[in-house]
């Protein structure tokens, strides 16, 4: 894991620090809250990065090739509403 980018190391440390001094049930709830917040921010920032690539002149196919994902996945990510809330079960 020493070859991971600094950002990855910091995220792992932040996760490890969540609610270490609380009861297991409360820790689980706080970890779920942190994971959901991180997921939403990750999706928003990923979409922004792809939009920057597109605005910079890259085609969707070129973006897909650069990121080693499918063309359809690029279209899907760019079509996502970054402010949409997930469906509740």
WOTAKA-V108067 format. One record per residue. RES is the residue in one letter. SS is DSSP state (H for helix, E for strand, - for the rest). Layout:
# WOTAKA-V108067
RES | SS
RES | SS
This chain:
# WOTAKA-V108067
X | -
X | -
X | -
X | -
X | -
X | H
X | H
X | H
X | H
X | H
X | H
X | H
X | H
X | H
X | H
X | H
X | H
X | -
X | -
X | -
X | -
X | -
X | -
X | H
X | H
X | H
X | H
X | H
X | H
X | H
X | H
X | H
X | H
X | H
X | H
X | H
X | H
X | H
X | H
X | H
X | H
X | H
X | H
X | H
X | H
X | H
X | H
X | H
X | H
X | H
X | H
X | H
X | H
X | H
X | H
X | -
X | -
X | -
X | -
X | H
X | H
X | H
X | H
X | H
X | H
X | H
X | H
X | -
X | -
X | -
X | H
X | H
X | H
X | H
X | H
X | H
X | H
X | H
X | H
X | -
X | -
X | -
X | -
X | -
X | -
X | -
X | -
X | -
X | -
